[in-house]
Amino acid sequence: MFVFQRSTTHHQGMKPRLSYLRKPRPCFNDVGVLILATVVLGVVVACCAGLLSAAFSPASRHAAPVTPTGTQIKTSMGDGTFLIGADIEPGQYKTTVPPETDLACMWHRLRGTGGTRAEKIETGFERPGADAFVTIQPGDKAFDSLDCGTWTKVG
């Protein structure tokens, strides 16, 4: 874009003349700013999504880590994430949720241990003082329990 500017100096009876000056161009036009903002927003959303999925994965919200494999298979378990066939056996388990717990018992049968919703086969909740039952299938990958007390195999 060109800007017309009238010269302010007069030379020995000459008329003022018009000079053509080029208007300075901005570093970014509107499209460039929009593209940059979209990229920055995408990076922020991707980072937040990764942090949130890690924060809400079953394994990360427990003090008890995933039970190490190679130990003897248990027929009872407490809070934590347990691998089926390595840590615990498939079958039916029962627990009585501790009445002194302020929160509901929550458990998950899992097809994987990556912490995604797609890996949850079944989820259960039970109030404090109530009995809870779960049947862990041989095809399940893991079982996750929080604030449920001690699960004991009954069948």
C-alpha positions, 0 to 999 in steps of 0.5 A, a space after each residue: 500500500 502506498 501513502 501520498 505525502 506532500 513535501 514541505 520544502 519549497 525550492 526557489 519557486 517550485 511548487 510542492 510535490 507529492 512523494 510516494 512512501 511505502 507504508 511499513 508492513 507488520 511482522 504478522 498479518 491476521 492469518 499468521 497471528 491466528 495460526 500461531 494462536 492455534 498452534 500454541 492453544 493445541 500445545 497447551 491442550 495436549 499438555 493438559 490432557 496428558 497431565 489430566 489423564 495421568 492424574 486420574 489414572 487408577 495407578 497414580 491415585 494410590 499410595 500402593 503401587 502395582 503389586 510386583 509380578 513373580 510373587 505368590 498369587 494372593 486370594 485377598 487384597 487391599 487398595 491398589 492395582 493387581 494383575 490377574 494371573 500374576 498377583 491375584 486369581 480370577 474369581 468372585 471376591 467380597 469385601 465389607 467397606 470400612 464404616 469409618 471411611 468418609 468416601 465410597 469404595 470404588 473398584 474397576 475391572 480393567 483390560 489394561 493398565 494404561 489408565 484410559 477409560 477404554 480400559 475399564 470393563 466394569 466400575 463399582 461403587 459401594 457406600 461405607 459399611 456395605 458389602 461389595 462383590 465383584 467377579 474377576 474374569 480370566 480375561 481381565 488384565 487387572 483389578 483396581 480398588 480404592 477405599 474398599 477394605 480387604 477383598 477376600 476370594 469367596 468363589 
